[in-house]
Each structure stands twice: as C-alpha cells, then as structure tokens.
C-alpha cells in the first residue's frame, strides 16, 4: 500500500515571508524623495501635495504587503499544526489491507 506523507513546512513560508519583509525595507521610507518648500514657482504646492499623497499611498501598500507576509507565516504554522494532527489521526487508525496483507 502506497501512503502519501502529510507534511507542511512552515520554515519555507518563513523564508519567503522574511524575503518579502526585507524587500520592503527600502520602500518603507520612500527612498530619496525631497520636496522644495522654499520655491514660489507656480505649481510647487501642488507638487508637494502630490508627493505627500504618493508617499502616503506607498506606506499603505508597504503596510498591506507586510501584513500579508505576516499572515503567510501564521497560516503556514496553522497548516503545520493541522498536518501534525492529521498524521496522528491517520497513524491511530488501523486499516486492513484489501489483499489480505499481501
């Protein structure tokens, strides 16, 4: 009888989540975006507001991806625990072979 192995590995999800979180480090601070608060050129105020809106949107995206990364780890741990419980249940069940043990 060929039995499939029930196995989840939260370490794999952990590596992926860590890679995602690391990739967000540079994006979280907005990079090197500077605003000019002294120039009185027409449109400068609009540009400053647009830059701030873009940074706010970027921060929301970074937070959402960070939360998804964290959720990935949490779900992986839950799957691992469910797989362990399933393995225990399966190992506790004795199913006779339909061929009489052959």
Secondary structure, DSSP 8 states (H G I E B T S, - for coil): ---------HHHHHHHHHHHHHHHHHHHTTSS----SS---TTHHHHHHHHHHHHHHHHHHHHHHHHHHHHHHHHHHHHHHHHHHHHHHHHH-----TTS--
